């Protein structure tokens, strides 16, 4: 039985919906808190949990960016406006 490559695993985790990633992360935390895992299993769960946490943080950051981009047009409807990526560089 071969392990999936790191790139394939990263792609799989990145494609998870936020809710599924959070649910898996909660399952990992519960398992780690149960004191029933060996050290090797704990390390593997920790590594997977850290990857899932990064995926969740990235998805939250993307959502925050989209929210910041929303603006109302003249009719009062919300639309996305383009983001000036270098705005932070100009502000500092």
N, C-alpha and C positions, 0 to 999 in steps of 0.2 A: 504494500500500500504506500504510494508516494504522496508526499505533502504537496499542496499547491504552491506554485512559485509566489514569492513575495509580491510581485507585480499583479498577479492574478488575484491574490487575496486582497490587496489594496483596492483593486477595481471592484471586487465584489462588495467590500465594505462601503466604498464610495457610492455604489448604486443603491444601497439600502435606503428606504425612506426614513426620515428622522425618527418617527415613532417606533419603527422596528429596531433601529439602532439603540434607542434609549431603552427599549424593553430588553434587548439582549444585554445591554450594559447593566441593568438592574439585576438580571439573572446571574451575571458574572459576580456582582457584588454579593448577592445572597449566597452563592456557592463559596466564595472566598471567606465569608463570615461564618460558615457552617463548621469550620475546623475539621472537615472530612477529606480535604484534599492533600495530596502529597506536595512536597516542596516543588517538584517539577510541574505538577498541575497548577499550583498557585502561580508560578512564574509565567506559565503559558496563558493563564486567565488574565493575569496582570497585563501582559503584553497586548493581548486582544482588547482588553478594556481600555488601555491607553489609546490604541488605534481608533476604537469606537468613539472615545471622548473627543479626539481630534476631528473625526468625521462630523460629530454632532456640533462641535464648535464652528466648523466651517459652514455647515448648513444654517446655523443661527446667524452667522456673520452675513451670509448671502441674503437671508430674509431681512435682516436689518437694513442692508443696502437697498433692497427693493422698497422697503417702507420709506426710507429717506428720499427715494426718487419719486415717490408719489406726489403729485400736485393736482390741484383742481384747475380745470380749464374754465373758459368763460361761462359755460353752461352749468358749471358746478359738478361735472363728472370728474372722477379721479383718472388721471393718466400718468404714465411713467415718463419722467423727463430724463434726458441724457445726463450721465454723471461726468463731472469734470474731475478726472483722476488726478490731475496735478494741482487741484485746489488746495490740498493740504500743504504742498510744497510752497505755494504762494503765500499761505497764511503765516508760515513760520519764519 
